[in-house]
Amino acid sequence: MPMKYDVVVIGGGSAGYVAGSVLARNGKKVLVVEKDRFGGVCVRSGCAPSIFLYDASFFLTRFTELGNYKGISIDVKAKDPFKKRDEVVDYLSTAGGKLVEDAGADVIKGEARISGNSSLLIDGKEVEFDRVVIATGSSPSLPCIKGVEQGITEDEAVNLSFTPTDMVVIGGGFAGVEIAQFYARLGSTVSLITRGRILKCLSEDARNAILTSLEWDGVKVIENCEPREQDGKVVKATCGELKGEVTVYATGRKPNFPVGLNLLDVNYNSRGIVTDQSMRTSNPKVWAAGDVVDKERKVAHSAMMEGFISSLNILGRELRIDRLPVPHVIYTDPQVAVVGDVNLATSFRRFPMNASTRAIIYGLTEGYTKLGIDRENRVVYGEVVSNNAEEIVNLLVLAIKLRMKVEELALLPLVHPSVSEVISNAARAFLNLDVDVYREKR
């Protein structure tokens, strides 16, 4: 007899563990199937290992400077950040699986293969379901060039167990830039090439801040350069030959479709599975969440929200996802965070970090916060360049989600001094209330 479940969740990443846990907590008989380790891209080969190495490289290169600023002597030396990274990743992955089980769901490790409109196979064992949530994530997409198999993917790069002597990073998106910087800071000689401009989705101000930082860290950035072939440690490109002990291909990602997806009669394309705002597919029994979905902003916090939305709707709610307040964060030094839609904004103002009392006290004053408002004075866009951007941007998520008027944001009594008050200070600039910056001389 086949096993029968109310809901099967395929994938134990950011979307899958949330959906499985919510459904099981609310009385559904749930099975979560994970073919590798729990945590998905974020825990295993994205957020967790990458940010860990970002933190380690920041401590290594900036703590002595910050100590001098505070009048104390700090001598920082690298030991084995890779071992500690693995410990953190293992902990988070194990915790994810335990949380799902604690919620009351069954967990099976194996690959789910769709075998019919209401069934799947896991290592030859049949499982039937009333509904299914597909949360199978994404994987690196490699260029079609000779010798590409001699390099490594962005997922493998953040899980290396050593610092290469030299490295070639191919790809100027978020992952490529992050990898280039933290390995340069850990001691690699890094060349970063991209077929267009690095971080082309960012404003010129944000791009220039990161380019300046990469240059300071010794990263050789070559734009408008495409790889043609890899021959051992040599990458032959349109801009010449580059040598690296390790070559990293950070050239985008593709959705992971479960085997047999066509049997479910859902709409999908090369970008992912098509869903409506409730995360339901064209098949009313099938839901999808996370990187496997056809959408912009494929980030872990979006996947988690889709896990909540899909599971709550299966439970009878009628929720819709709002993608406008989903932020992006780039873990460079300084960090860059962007939220909202710049095209909705008709007016912009900014507040420099070097005018923030708390940033001055702390000793990290690089960057700025920029806000955009629409014709009705609602906050619709935010851009933060700061070592605290990942935290600051969360206030802007709230402001954009709640469609706050800029005056409401300007008059919030945020803690002073705090770094996050740069948000209200930027809002005050629209109203001639930004008294912490000098007026421009006319």
DAGI-V893244 format. One record per residue. N is the residue number from 0. RES is the residue in three letters. OMEGA is omega as a letter, one per 30 degrees, with the letter a starting at -180 (NA if undefined). NEAR is the number of other ideal C-beta (glycine too) atoms within 12 Angstrom. D_LAST is the distance of its C-alpha to the last C-alpha in Angstrom with 1 decimal. Layout:
BEGIN
N | RES | OMEGA | NEAR | D_LAST
N | RES | OMEGA | NEAR | D_LAST
END
This chain:
BEGIN
0 | MET | l | 7 | 82.3
1 | PRO | l | 19 | 78.6
2 | MET | a | 21 | 76.1
3 | LYS | a | 19 | 74.4
4 | TYR | l | 34 | 70.9
5 | ASP | a | 30 | 68.8
6 | VAL | l | 41 | 65.7
7 | VAL | l | 50 | 65.5
8 | VAL | l | 53 | 62.1
9 | ILE | a | 50 | 61.9
10 | GLY | a | 52 | 59.6
11 | GLY | l | 51 | 58.7
12 | GLY | a | 51 | 55.0
13 | SER | l | 41 | 52.0
14 | ALA | a | 51 | 53.0
15 | GLY | a | 58 | 56.7
16 | TYR | l | 49 | 57.1
17 | VAL | a | 43 | 55.0
18 | ALA | a | 49 | 56.9
19 | GLY | a | 50 | 60.3
20 | SER | a | 37 | 59.6
21 | VAL | a | 38 | 58.4
22 | LEU | a | 43 | 61.4
23 | ALA | l | 32 | 63.9
24 | ARG | a | 22 | 62.6
25 | ASN | l | 23 | 63.1
26 | GLY | l | 16 | 66.7
27 | LYS | l | 31 | 66.7
28 | LYS | a | 24 | 69.0
29 | VAL | l | 43 | 66.6
30 | LEU | l | 42 | 67.0
31 | VAL | a | 51 | 64.1
32 | VAL | l | 44 | 65.0
33 | GLU | a | 37 | 63.2
34 | LYS | a | 28 | 64.4
35 | ASP | l | 26 | 62.7
36 | ARG | l | 29 | 61.0
37 | PHE | l | 42 | 59.1
38 | GLY | l | 37 | 55.3
39 | GLY | a | 47 | 54.6
40 | VAL | a | 45 | 51.9
41 | CYS | a | 40 | 49.6
42 | VAL | a | 42 | 52.1
43 | ARG | a | 35 | 54.2
44 | SER | a | 39 | 51.9
45 | GLY | a | 44 | 48.3
46 | CYS | a | 34 | 46.3
47 | ALA | a | 37 | 48.7
48 | PRO | a | 40 | 49.6
49 | SER | a | 42 | 46.3
50 | ILE | l | 32 | 44.2
51 | PHE | l | 33 | 46.8
52 | LEU | l | 40 | 46.3
53 | TYR | l | 40 | 42.6
54 | ASP | a | 29 | 42.9
55 | ALA | a | 34 | 45.5
56 | SER | l | 37 | 43.4
57 | PHE | l | 32 | 40.3
58 | PHE | a | 27 | 42.5
59 | LEU | a | 28 | 43.9
60 | THR | a | 27 | 40.7
61 | ARG | a | 28 | 38.3
62 | PHE | l | 25 | 40.5
63 | THR | l | 19 | 40.9
64 | GLU | a | 22 | 37.2
65 | LEU | l | 22 | 36.7
66 | GLY | l | 16 | 39.6
67 | ASN | a | 15 | 38.1
68 | TYR | a | 19 | 34.8
69 | LYS | l | 15 | 37.0
70 | GLY | l | 9 | 39.2
71 | ILE | a | 13 | 42.2
72 | SER | l | 13 | 44.2
73 | ILE | l | 18 | 44.9
74 | ASP | a | 11 | 47.1
75 | VAL | l | 21 | 47.1
76 | LYS | l | 14 | 49.8
77 | ALA | l | 22 | 50.7
78 | LYS | l | 12 | 54.2
79 | ASP | a | 15 | 55.0
80 | PRO | a | 32 | 52.1
81 | PHE | l | 25 | 54.1
82 | LYS | l | 16 | 57.0
83 | LYS | l | 21 | 54.8
84 | ARG | a | 31 | 53.0
85 | ASP | l | 24 | 56.4
86 | GLU | l | 17 | 57.4
87 | VAL | l | 27 | 54.3
88 | VAL | l | 34 | 54.8
89 | ASP | l | 23 | 58.5
90 | TYR | a | 20 | 57.8
91 | LEU | l | 32 | 55.4
92 | SER | l | 31 | 57.7
93 | THR | a | 22 | 60.7
94 | ALA | l | 22 | 58.9
95 | GLY | l | 39 | 57.9
96 | GLY | a | 33 | 61.6
97 | LYS | l | 20 | 62.8
98 | LEU | l | 27 | 60.3
99 | VAL | l | 39 | 61.6
100 | GLU | l | 25 | 65.2
101 | ASP | l | 16 | 64.4
102 | ALA | l | 27 | 63.1
103 | GLY | l | 22 | 66.6
104 | ALA | l | 40 | 66.2
105 | ASP | l | 30 | 68.5
106 | VAL | l | 34 | 67.2
107 | ILE | l | 30 | 68.8
108 | LYS | a | 20 | 67.7
109 | GLY | a | 22 | 68.4
110 | GLU | l | 23 | 67.2
111 | ALA | l | 41 | 67.3
112 | ARG | a | 28 | 68.7
113 | ILE | a | 34 | 68.6
114 | SER | a | 26 | 72.2
115 | GLY | a | 20 | 72.0
116 | ASN | a | 22 | 70.1
117 | SER | a | 26 | 70.9
118 | SER | l | 26 | 71.9
119 | LEU | l | 38 | 70.9
120 | LEU | l | 26 | 72.7
121 | ILE | a | 32 | 71.8
122 | ASP | l | 15 | 73.9
123 | GLY | a | 13 | 76.6
124 | LYS | a | 20 | 76.6
125 | GLU | l | 22 | 75.9
126 | VAL | l | 36 | 73.4
127 | GLU | a | 27 | 73.1
128 | PHE | l | 39 | 70.1
129 | ASP | l | 24 | 69.1
130 | ARG | l | 35 | 65.4
131 | VAL | l | 50 | 63.5
132 | VAL | l | 57 | 59.9
133 | ILE | a | 50 | 59.0
134 | ALA | a | 52 | 56.5
135 | THR | l | 44 | 57.5
136 | GLY | a | 46 | 54.0
137 | SER | l | 39 | 53.0
138 | SER | a | 27 | 53.8
139 | PRO | l | 33 | 52.3
140 | SER | a | 24 | 52.4
141 | LEU | l | 29 | 53.3
142 | PRO | l | 28 | 52.8
143 | CYS | l | 14 | 56.0
144 | ILE | l | 24 | 56.3
145 | LYS | l | 17 | 59.3
146 | GLY | a | 21 | 59.6
147 | VAL | a | 24 | 57.1
148 | GLU | l | 18 | 59.7
149 | GLN | l | 24 | 59.3
150 | GLY | l | 37 | 55.8
151 | ILE | l | 31 | 54.8
152 | THR | l | 35 | 52.8
153 | GLU | l | 39 | 49.7
154 | ASP | l | 33 | 52.0
155 | GLU | a | 25 | 54.2
156 | ALA | a | 42 | 51.3
157 | VAL | l | 42 | 50.2
158 | ASN | l | 29 | 53.8
159 | LEU | l | 29 | 54.6
160 | SER | a | 18 | 56.5
161 | PHE | l | 19 | 55.2
162 | THR | l | 27 | 52.2
163 | PRO | l | 29 | 52.9
164 | THR | l | 17 | 52.6
165 | ASP | a | 27 | 50.5
166 | MET | l | 41 | 49.3
167 | VAL | l | 47 | 48.2
168 | VAL | a | 48 | 46.3
169 | ILE | a | 49 | 46.3
170 | GLY | a | 40 | 43.7
171 | GLY | l | 38 | 40.0
172 | GLY | a | 34 | 39.8
173 | PHE | a | 38 | 39.5
174 | ALA | a | 45 | 42.9
175 | GLY | a | 46 | 42.8
176 | VAL | l | 47 | 39.5
177 | GLU | a | 47 | 40.6
178 | ILE | a | 51 | 44.0
179 | ALA | a | 55 | 42.6
180 | GLN | a | 43 | 40.3
181 | PHE | l | 46 | 42.8
182 | TYR | l | 46 | 45.7
183 | ALA | a | 36 | 43.6
184 | ARG | l | 35 | 42.8
185 | LEU | l | 37 | 46.5
186 | GLY | l | 24 | 47.4
187 | SER | l | 34 | 47.8
188 | THR | a | 26 | 46.6
189 | VAL | l | 42 | 44.9
190 | SER | a | 39 | 44.2
191 | LEU | l | 47 | 42.4
192 | ILE | l | 42 | 42.9
193 | THR | a | 39 | 41.8
194 | ARG | l | 26 | 42.7
195 | GLY | l | 19 | 39.1
196 | ARG | l | 23 | 35.9
197 | ILE | l | 43 | 36.1
198 | LEU | a | 37 | 34.8
199 | LYS | l | 21 | 34.0
200 | CYS | a | 22 | 33.6
201 | LEU | l | 30 | 30.5
202 | SER | l | 25 | 26.8
203 | GLU | l | 17 | 25.6
204 | ASP | a | 25 | 23.7
205 | ALA | l | 39 | 26.9
206 | ARG | a | 29 | 29.1
207 | ASN | l | 23 | 27.1
208 | ALA | l | 35 | 27.4
209 | ILE | l | 41 | 31.1
210 | LEU | l | 30 | 31.6
211 | THR | l | 21 | 30.0
212 | SER | l | 37 | 32.3
213 | LEU | l | 38 | 35.4
214 | GLU | l | 19 | 34.8
215 | TRP | a | 21 | 34.6
216 | ASP | l | 32 | 37.9
217 | GLY | l | 23 | 39.5
218 | VAL | l | 38 | 39.9
219 | LYS | a | 28 | 40.3
220 | VAL | l | 36 | 38.6
221 | ILE | l | 31 | 39.9
222 | GLU | a | 26 | 38.6
223 | ASN | a | 16 | 40.4
224 | CYS | a | 29 | 43.7
225 | GLU | l | 24 | 46.8
226 | PRO | l | 39 | 50.0
227 | ARG | a | 24 | 53.2
228 | GLU | l | 24 | 55.8
229 | GLN | l | 30 | 56.5
230 | ASP | a | 22 | 59.3
231 | GLY | a | 19 | 59.9
232 | LYS | a | 21 | 56.9
233 | VAL | l | 23 | 55.4
234 | VAL | l | 40 | 53.0
235 | LYS | a | 26 | 53.1
236 | ALA | l | 30 | 50.0
237 | THR | l | 20 | 48.3
238 | CYS | l | 23 | 46.2
239 | GLY | a | 18 | 49.2
240 | GLU | l | 23 | 51.3
241 | LEU | a | 35 | 50.1
242 | LYS | l | 24 | 52.4
243 | GLY | l | 36 | 52.4
244 | GLU | l | 27 | 55.0
245 | VAL | l | 36 | 53.7
246 | THR | a | 47 | 52.1
247 | VAL | l | 45 | 50.3
248 | TYR | l | 39 | 49.9
249 | ALA | a | 41 | 47.0
250 | THR | l | 33 | 47.2
251 | GLY | a | 27 | 47.1
252 | ARG | l | 32 | 49.5
253 | LYS | a | 24 | 52.2
254 | PRO | l | 33 | 53.8
255 | ASN | l | 34 | 57.2
256 | PHE | l | 33 | 59.5
257 | PRO | l | 37 | 62.8
258 | VAL | l | 20 | 65.9
259 | GLY | a | 23 | 67.4
260 | LEU | a | 32 | 64.2
261 | ASN | a | 18 | 65.5
262 | LEU | l | 22 | 68.4
263 | LEU | l | 36 | 66.0
264 | ASP | l | 19 | 64.9
265 | VAL | l | 32 | 61.2
266 | ASN | l | 21 | 58.5
267 | TYR | l | 28 | 56.7
268 | ASN | a | 16 | 55.1
269 | SER | l | 14 | 53.9
270 | ARG | l | 22 | 50.8
271 | GLY | l | 34 | 52.9
272 | ILE | a | 45 | 54.8
273 | VAL | l | 26 | 53.5
274 | THR | l | 36 | 53.1
275 | ASP | a | 27 | 51.8
276 | GLN | l | 20 | 49.3
277 | SER | a | 25 | 52.2
278 | MET | l | 43 | 53.0
279 | ARG | l | 34 | 56.3
280 | THR | l | 30 | 57.5
281 | SER | l | 18 | 59.5
282 | ASN | a | 26 | 62.5
283 | PRO | l | 20 | 62.5
284 | LYS | a | 28 | 64.2
285 | VAL | l | 41 | 61.6
286 | TRP | l | 47 | 58.2
287 | ALA | a | 49 | 55.8
288 | ALA | l | 52 | 52.9
289 | GLY | a | 50 | 50.8
290 | ASP | l | 44 | 50.2
291 | VAL | a | 46 | 53.2
292 | VAL | l | 47 | 51.4
293 | ASP | a | 27 | 49.7
294 | LYS | l | 30 | 46.0
295 | GLU | l | 17 | 42.6
296 | ARG | l | 29 | 41.4
297 | LYS | a | 38 | 44.7
298 | VAL | a | 37 | 44.0
299 | ALA | a | 40 | 46.3
300 | HIS | l | 31 | 44.6
301 | SER | l | 34 | 44.8
302 | ALA | l | 45 | 48.5
303 | MET | l | 32 | 49.2
304 | MET | l | 35 | 47.7
305 | GLU | l | 50 | 49.9
306 | GLY | l | 46 | 52.8
307 | PHE | a | 35 | 52.3
308 | ILE | a | 36 | 51.7
309 | SER | a | 46 | 54.8
310 | SER | l | 42 | 57.1
311 | LEU | l | 29 | 56.1
312 | ASN | l | 30 | 56.7
313 | ILE | l | 38 | 60.1
314 | LEU | l | 24 | 60.8
315 | GLY | l | 13 | 60.3
316 | ARG | l | 17 | 56.6
317 | GLU | a | 14 | 54.4
318 | LEU | l | 23 | 51.2
319 | ARG | a | 19 | 48.6
320 | ILE | l | 33 | 46.2
321 | ASP | a | 22 | 42.5
322 | ARG | a | 28 | 40.9
323 | LEU | a | 31 | 37.2
324 | PRO | l | 31 | 36.7
325 | VAL | a | 32 | 38.6
326 | PRO | l | 37 | 36.4
327 | HIS | l | 34 | 36.7
328 | VAL | l | 41 | 36.4
329 | ILE | a | 43 | 36.5
330 | TYR | l | 36 | 38.0
331 | THR | l | 47 | 36.2
332 | ASP | g | 41 | 34.4
333 | PRO | l | 39 | 31.8
334 | GLN | l | 40 | 33.2
335 | VAL | l | 45 | 31.6
336 | ALA | a | 42 | 32.2
337 | VAL | l | 40 | 31.5
338 | VAL | l | 43 | 32.7
339 | GLY | a | 38 | 32.6
340 | ASP | a | 26 | 31.9
341 | VAL | a | 26 | 28.6
342 | ASN | l | 11 | 29.8
343 | LEU | a | 22 | 29.9
344 | ALA | l | 29 | 26.2
345 | THR | a | 19 | 23.7
346 | SER | a | 24 | 20.6
347 | PHE | l | 28 | 19.7
348 | ARG | a | 35 | 17.9
349 | ARG | l | 33 | 18.6
350 | PHE | a | 40 | 19.1
351 | PRO | l | 28 | 19.8
352 | MET | a | 38 | 23.2
353 | ASN | l | 25 | 22.1
354 | ALA | l | 27 | 20.5
355 | SER | a | 38 | 23.9
356 | THR | a | 22 | 25.9
357 | ARG | l | 28 | 29.2
358 | ALA | l | 34 | 28.2
359 | ILE | l | 19 | 27.3
360 | ILE | a | 16 | 30.6
361 | TYR | l | 23 | 32.4
362 | GLY | l | 24 | 31.0
363 | LEU | a | 28 | 30.0
364 | THR | l | 25 | 26.3
365 | GLU | l | 32 | 26.2
366 | GLY | a | 38 | 24.8
367 | TYR | l | 37 | 22.8
368 | THR | l | 52 | 23.6
369 | LYS | l | 44 | 22.4
370 | LEU | l | 46 | 23.4
371 | GLY | l | 35 | 24.0
372 | ILE | l | 37 | 24.9
373 | ASP | a | 26 | 26.8
374 | ARG | l | 13 | 26.6
375 | GLU | l | 16 | 28.5
376 | ASN | l | 25 | 26.0
377 | ARG | l | 30 | 28.7
378 | VAL | a | 45 | 28.1
379 | VAL | a | 34 | 29.6
380 | TYR | l | 37 | 28.3
381 | GLY | a | 52 | 27.6
382 | GLU | a | 45 | 27.1
383 | VAL | l | 48 | 27.6
384 | VAL | a | 46 | 27.6
385 | SER | l | 42 | 29.1
386 | ASN | l | 35 | 32.5
387 | ASN | a | 34 | 33.0
388 | ALA | a | 42 | 32.1
389 | GLU | l | 34 | 35.7
390 | GLU | a | 23 | 35.5
391 | ILE | a | 45 | 31.9
392 | VAL | a | 39 | 32.5
393 | ASN | l | 25 | 35.4
394 | LEU | l | 38 | 33.2
395 | LEU | l | 43 | 31.5
396 | VAL | l | 33 | 35.0
397 | LEU | a | 24 | 35.7
398 | ALA | a | 40 | 32.6
399 | ILE | l | 37 | 33.2
400 | LYS | a | 24 | 36.9
401 | LEU | a | 19 | 36.5
402 | ARG | a | 22 | 33.9
403 | MET | l | 31 | 31.7
404 | LYS | a | 24 | 28.8
405 | VAL | l | 39 | 25.5
406 | GLU | l | 21 | 25.5
407 | GLU | l | 23 | 29.0
408 | LEU | a | 40 | 27.8
409 | ALA | a | 31 | 24.8
410 | LEU | l | 17 | 27.2
411 | LEU | l | 26 | 29.9
412 | PRO | l | 11 | 30.9
413 | LEU | a | 26 | 31.1
414 | VAL | l | 15 | 32.4
415 | HIS | f | 17 | 30.0
416 | PRO | l | 18 | 29.9
417 | SER | a | 23 | 30.8
418 | VAL | a | 39 | 29.6
419 | SER | l | 34 | 30.0
420 | GLU | l | 31 | 27.5
421 | VAL | l | 50 | 24.8
422 | ILE | l | 47 | 25.9
423 | SER | l | 39 | 25.0
424 | ASN | l | 41 | 21.8
425 | ALA | l | 46 | 20.8
426 | ALA | a | 40 | 22.0
427 | ARG | a | 30 | 20.0
428 | ALA | l | 33 | 16.8
429 | PHE | a | 32 | 17.8
430 | LEU | a | 23 | 18.0
431 | ASN | l | 14 | 15.0
432 | LEU | a | 21 | 17.7
433 | ASP | a | 28 | 16.9
434 | VAL | l | 15 | 16.9
435 | ASP | l | 25 | 18.2
436 | VAL | l | 24 | 15.1
437 | TYR | l | 10 | 12.0
438 | ARG | l | 11 | 8.9
439 | GLU | l | 8 | 6.3
440 | LYS | a | 4 | 3.8
441 | ARG | NA | 3 | 0.0
END
